[in-house]
Amino acid sequence: MKANGKEILRRFFEPQSIAVVGSFKEGFFGGYVLIKTVLEAGFRGRIFPVNPAYREVLGLKVYGSVKELPESVDLVFLIINAGSVLPVMEDCAARGIRAAVVVSDGFAERDAEGGHLQEELVAFGRKKGIRIIGPNTAGVVNTANGFNPCPYEAGYHRLPKGPVAICSQTGMINPQAYPYRDLRCGVSKICDFGNKSDVDECDVLEYLEEDNDTAVISMYLEGIRDGKRFLDVSKRVTKKKPVLVLKSGRTQEGARASASHTGSMAVKDTVFDAVCRQGGIIRLDTFQELFQVPKIFASQPLPRGNRMGILTVTGGVGVMAIDEGARYGLEIARPEEKTISMLEGIFPGAGRMPVDIGPMMAAVKDTFARYPRILEAVMTDQNVDAVLNVIWAGLGENAKDIYLRAYEPLKGRFPKPLVTWTYGPDSNTARDLAFGLEDLGFPVYSDAESCVKALGLSFRYAQIKGHDASGKHPSRTNPRPLGFKRGG
């Protein structure tokens, strides 16, 4: 990155003024939607629409060309046909604009002619000092300043604020494609690289490295342009915050599909895997994990070791969790004698790990009056580094309150992660309970395997990050709430 590179990158996420070049006809996509969305999201910067066919849009004066703008804006959005992009970029250069989001498609992802257009665009940008995100992109989002310039109609405009940055080579991460209001884990930044002709993962990693609103970085990549730089940047960033990456193109067929999607260069998966190991990057396996796995890093402390405690109402899931944990270097914890004694005093047989309270539920009517003591005993045990809790949400109207009362006193008390799976005969009850737990700052996953994987990846990152000289783990001990206030 050039000396002023980080400053220019800020213009994409923290602009004081933007220009939007495109059609302002109402519809599902285009300049009208972008301006409406950014206004509704609360952006307070100056907005300059550009199109010679309009005089006004959404109460804003429309300018005939970029050259007519009253000032040099921080960022320009181009939503026009591919052949017109370069001439407008020439006007941008003349006007002193140094950052552009090219939403337009029809470039390298289309055909050889589009590839030539893209080469010309990038060459011109480099000559004039203009950084480009795209082309073929849905753009960026910054929840800190209400900057949501989504060019597609999503049906909502404000996203929940939070510590997770999500970057990708697909618009599937943008608001029109993903239900961020239901995610329960707020986001800080979103960036769709599009064809990644100029601004790439290394540029954005360097920007997010210093972003105080971002605690976790989650990325979907189809290729890497500069492997050496990616490794160098990753080594530095992963010492500060976890970087999670899902990479497609693991097979030859997938690599060919990536090339047709965004014009990406194929990278052998074995090479990429080696780079990730050296750079401290945690690899993901599914698209949903881009959004779900970060929850544990965003809200929970890192484990001090690999000893997993399990509290469950079904023994079968406990056994499965032990097997699954072994894949990530987790082993079943051996409770302290005082924990065993205490649990056996509550119910004979409860002092073993996994702690299975299923038999207690069948034999003791007031099991759930004792539940908070059981959960706290597992969390308090010094031989337990991380906890999986399997909850049966089948207790009727009081189920949610019973469990929330058990979790509430645990907030901020223990330097170990706690993850939960809720299940039961009514999916709405299980979901509502999950939302309540995440509002308290405790992540909930859709199945027990995902819970164990989250714990395993948290342990893996703890190994990557290491311990400081005092022996204390350099991680948060206070959980952050995941259920942020939803946007409109």
URDANOR-V495358 format. One record per backbone hydrogen bond with DSSP energy under -1.0 kcal/mol. NH is the residue of the N-H (numbers start at 1). CO is the residue of the C=O. E is the energy in kcal/mol with one decimal. If there is no record, write none. Layout:
BEGIN
nh=NH co=CO e=E
nh=NH co=CO e=E
END
This chain:
BEGIN
nh=5 co=2 e=-2.1
nh=8 co=4 e=-2.1
nh=9 co=5 e=-2.5
nh=10 co=6 e=-1.7
nh=11 co=8 e=-1.1
nh=12 co=9 e=-1.3
nh=14 co=10 e=-3.8
nh=18 co=46 e=-2.6
nh=19 co=75 e=-2.1
nh=20 co=48 e=-2.0
nh=21 co=77 e=-3.1
nh=22 co=50 e=-1.4
nh=30 co=151 e=-2.0
nh=31 co=23 e=-1.2
nh=34 co=30 e=-2.1
nh=35 co=31 e=-2.4
nh=36 co=32 e=-2.5
nh=37 co=33 e=-2.7
nh=38 co=34 e=-2.5
nh=39 co=35 e=-2.0
nh=40 co=36 e=-2.5
nh=41 co=37 e=-2.1
nh=42 co=39 e=-1.1
nh=43 co=38 e=-1.9
nh=46 co=16 e=-2.4
nh=48 co=18 e=-2.3
nh=50 co=20 e=-2.8
nh=51 co=63 e=-2.7
nh=54 co=51 e=-1.7
nh=57 co=60 e=-2.2
nh=60 co=57 e=-2.2
nh=62 co=55 e=-2.3
nh=63 co=49 e=-2.8
nh=68 co=65 e=-1.1
nh=69 co=66 e=-1.6
nh=75 co=17 e=-1.3
nh=76 co=99 e=-1.8
nh=77 co=19 e=-2.7
nh=78 co=101 e=-2.5
nh=79 co=21 e=-3.1
nh=84 co=81 e=-1.8
nh=85 co=82 e=-1.1
nh=88 co=84 e=-1.6
nh=89 co=85 e=-2.4
nh=90 co=86 e=-1.9
nh=91 co=87 e=-1.3
nh=92 co=88 e=-2.1
nh=93 co=89 e=-2.5
nh=94 co=90 e=-2.0
nh=95 co=91 e=-1.5
nh=96 co=93 e=-1.2
nh=97 co=92 e=-2.6
nh=100 co=131 e=-2.5
nh=101 co=76 e=-2.9
nh=102 co=133 e=-2.6
nh=103 co=78 e=-1.6
nh=103 co=101 e=-1.0
nh=104 co=78 e=-1.4
nh=110 co=107 e=-2.3
nh=111 co=107 e=-1.3
nh=115 co=111 e=-2.2
nh=116 co=112 e=-2.0
nh=117 co=113 e=-2.1
nh=118 co=114 e=-2.2
nh=119 co=115 e=-2.1
nh=120 co=116 e=-2.2
nh=121 co=117 e=-2.3
nh=122 co=118 e=-2.7
nh=123 co=119 e=-2.5
nh=124 co=120 e=-2.3
nh=125 co=121 e=-2.4
nh=126 co=122 e=-2.5
nh=127 co=123 e=-1.9
nh=128 co=124 e=-2.2
nh=130 co=125 e=-2.9
nh=131 co=98 e=-2.4
nh=133 co=100 e=-2.5
nh=136 co=104 e=-2.5
nh=141 co=190 e=-2.1
nh=142 co=147 e=-2.7
nh=143 co=188 e=-1.9
nh=147 co=142 e=-2.2
nh=148 co=146 e=-1.2
nh=150 co=148 e=-1.4
nh=153 co=28 e=-2.5
nh=162 co=187 e=-1.4
nh=164 co=186 e=-1.3
nh=165 co=216 e=-2.9
nh=166 co=189 e=-2.4
nh=167 co=218 e=-2.6
nh=168 co=191 e=-2.5
nh=173 co=170 e=-1.1
nh=174 co=171 e=-1.8
nh=177 co=174 e=-2.4
nh=178 co=174 e=-1.6
nh=180 co=178 e=-2.0
nh=182 co=179 e=-1.6
nh=187 co=160 e=-2.3
nh=188 co=164 e=-2.4
nh=190 co=141 e=-2.1
nh=191 co=166 e=-1.9
nh=192 co=139 e=-2.6
nh=193 co=168 e=-3.3
nh=195 co=135 e=-2.9
nh=196 co=193 e=-2.0
nh=197 co=134 e=-2.0
nh=199 co=132 e=-2.5
nh=204 co=200 e=-2.1
nh=205 co=201 e=-2.4
nh=206 co=202 e=-2.1
nh=207 co=203 e=-1.7
nh=208 co=204 e=-3.0
nh=209 co=205 e=-1.9
nh=214 co=211 e=-1.5
nh=215 co=163 e=-3.1
nh=216 co=163 e=-1.9
nh=217 co=242 e=-2.4
nh=218 co=165 e=-3.1
nh=219 co=244 e=-3.0
nh=220 co=167 e=-2.1
nh=221 co=246 e=-2.6
nh=230 co=226 e=-2.6
nh=231 co=227 e=-2.3
nh=232 co=228 e=-2.4
nh=233 co=229 e=-3.1
nh=234 co=230 e=-2.4
nh=235 co=231 e=-2.3
nh=236 co=232 e=-1.3
nh=237 co=233 e=-2.7
nh=238 co=234 e=-2.8
nh=240 co=237 e=-2.0
nh=241 co=237 e=-2.4
nh=244 co=217 e=-3.3
nh=245 co=282 e=-2.6
nh=246 co=219 e=-3.2
nh=248 co=221 e=-2.0
nh=255 co=251 e=-2.3
nh=256 co=252 e=-2.0
nh=257 co=253 e=-2.0
nh=258 co=254 e=-2.3
nh=259 co=255 e=-1.8
nh=260 co=256 e=-1.5
nh=261 co=257 e=-1.6
nh=262 co=258 e=-2.3
nh=263 co=259 e=-1.1
nh=264 co=258 e=-1.1
nh=272 co=268 e=-2.4
nh=273 co=269 e=-2.6
nh=274 co=270 e=-1.6
nh=275 co=271 e=-2.1
nh=276 co=272 e=-2.4
nh=277 co=273 e=-2.1
nh=278 co=274 e=-2.3
nh=279 co=275 e=-2.5
nh=281 co=276 e=-2.1
nh=282 co=243 e=-2.4
nh=284 co=245 e=-2.9
nh=290 co=287 e=-1.4
nh=291 co=288 e=-1.3
nh=292 co=288 e=-2.0
nh=293 co=289 e=-1.4
nh=295 co=292 e=-1.4
nh=296 co=293 e=-1.3
nh=298 co=294 e=-2.4
nh=299 co=295 e=-1.4
nh=300 co=296 e=-2.1
nh=308 co=331 e=-3.2
nh=309 co=386 e=-3.5
nh=311 co=388 e=-2.6
nh=312 co=355 e=-2.7
nh=318 co=314 e=-1.3
nh=319 co=315 e=-2.1
nh=320 co=316 e=-2.2
nh=321 co=317 e=-2.5
nh=322 co=318 e=-1.6
nh=323 co=319 e=-1.9
nh=324 co=320 e=-2.7
nh=325 co=321 e=-2.6
nh=326 co=322 e=-1.4
nh=327 co=324 e=-1.1
nh=328 co=325 e=-1.6
nh=329 co=326 e=-1.1
nh=330 co=325 e=-2.7
nh=331 co=306 e=-2.5
nh=333 co=308 e=-2.5
nh=340 co=336 e=-2.4
nh=341 co=337 e=-2.8
nh=342 co=338 e=-2.0
nh=343 co=339 e=-2.7
nh=344 co=340 e=-2.6
nh=345 co=341 e=-1.7
nh=346 co=342 e=-1.1
nh=347 co=343 e=-2.4
nh=350 co=347 e=-2.2
nh=355 co=310 e=-3.0
nh=357 co=312 e=-2.7
nh=361 co=357 e=-2.2
nh=362 co=358 e=-1.5
nh=363 co=359 e=-1.2
nh=364 co=360 e=-3.3
nh=367 co=364 e=-1.2
nh=369 co=366 e=-1.3
nh=370 co=367 e=-1.0
nh=374 co=370 e=-1.7
nh=375 co=371 e=-2.6
nh=376 co=372 e=-2.3
nh=377 co=373 e=-1.9
nh=378 co=374 e=-1.9
nh=379 co=375 e=-2.2
nh=380 co=376 e=-2.4
nh=381 co=377 e=-1.4
nh=384 co=381 e=-1.5
nh=385 co=307 e=-2.7
nh=386 co=307 e=-1.5
nh=387 co=417 e=-2.5
nh=388 co=309 e=-2.7
nh=389 co=419 e=-2.5
nh=390 co=311 e=-3.0
nh=391 co=421 e=-3.0
nh=393 co=423 e=-4.1
nh=394 co=392 e=-1.2
nh=399 co=396 e=-1.4
nh=402 co=398 e=-2.5
nh=403 co=399 e=-2.0
nh=404 co=400 e=-2.5
nh=405 co=401 e=-2.2
nh=406 co=402 e=-1.0
nh=407 co=403 e=-2.0
nh=408 co=404 e=-2.6
nh=410 co=407 e=-2.1
nh=411 co=408 e=-1.3
nh=413 co=410 e=-1.9
nh=416 co=414 e=-1.6
nh=419 co=387 e=-2.5
nh=420 co=443 e=-1.6
nh=421 co=389 e=-2.2
nh=423 co=391 e=-2.3
nh=430 co=426 e=-2.1
nh=431 co=427 e=-2.3
nh=432 co=428 e=-2.7
nh=433 co=429 e=-2.2
nh=434 co=430 e=-2.1
nh=435 co=431 e=-2.6
nh=436 co=432 e=-2.1
nh=437 co=433 e=-2.4
nh=438 co=434 e=-2.3
nh=439 co=435 e=-1.9
nh=442 co=437 e=-2.1
nh=445 co=420 e=-2.5
nh=451 co=447 e=-1.6
nh=452 co=448 e=-2.4
nh=453 co=449 e=-2.5
nh=454 co=450 e=-2.4
nh=455 co=451 e=-2.2
nh=456 co=452 e=-2.8
nh=457 co=453 e=-2.9
nh=458 co=454 e=-2.0
nh=459 co=455 e=-2.3
nh=460 co=456 e=-2.1
nh=461 co=457 e=-2.4
nh=462 co=458 e=-2.0
nh=463 co=459 e=-1.8
nh=464 co=460 e=-1.9
nh=465 co=461 e=-3.1
nh=466 co=462 e=-2.3
nh=468 co=472 e=-1.5
nh=471 co=468 e=-1.9
nh=475 co=473 e=-2.3
nh=482 co=438 e=-2.8
nh=483 co=438 e=-1.1
nh=484 co=482 e=-1.6
END
